[in-house]
């Protein structure tokens, strides 16, 4: 007599069992492609100015009179970061006698002379790709300097310059710094230090040729693969090997060269140009 009720009961039990067995949602599921070998892009990072509120937010102890500063690459001072337009009219006071100094007023000098003012640049580069077990950097980072690259050129490697100051085939060194950005993995910070061994880069005289009077653009490029190598010919510095999965980043600096012209009413370059050292 109870058999007519048995059918609906069995159906209800089967539905309940099916509902309990489906514990994983069928949405927001991400699949990783294991064939991807370069997951994180290389990136140039520079110190940045922050508001007081932003600085305080990085310090959990709000009772301190002086909050702990938010992490900056290599503990750099943002106020001392090199501007991207090296204004030749910009001056800085050097002492209490109101003497001023124009750090970015560069000069094109006569043969066998160099500019006593140098361009010192330190950039930091991060790449989060790492070896899973070792937690060590996976990629090598390379840098190149390019000068006055035309926008429509198909041979950018012809504009790589200042090779006396760095080696584009030598990977950048890790800084060994404890820089740990909040909420992110270890950036494996590298350092690009330009002109340190030579006392700075002579922008107007230290390249392949002495530069003409006027504006020029220096491009700094970094990549996480060796520079592109064609099937025939030499490696093309400044050209990322995108076919091999390379990522890249670049930044630009505009500077002005003036000439040491005899008879000029204002000849600052005549005093700024000095004899070259024999080692150069």
ABEGO torsion letter per residue (X at the ends): XAAAAAAAAAAAAAAAAAAAABABBABGBBBBBAABABABBBBBBBBBBBBAAAAAAABABAABABBBBBBBBGGBBAAABBBABBBAABBBBABAAGBBBBAABBBBBBBGBBBABBBBBBBBBBBABBBAAAGBBABBBBBBBBBGBBAABABAAAABBGAAABBAABBBBBAGBABBBBGBBBAGBBBBBBGAAAGEBBAAAABABBBBBEBBBBBBBBBABBBBBBABEBBBBGBBBAAAGBBBBBBBBBBBBBBBBBGBABBAAAAABBBBBAAX
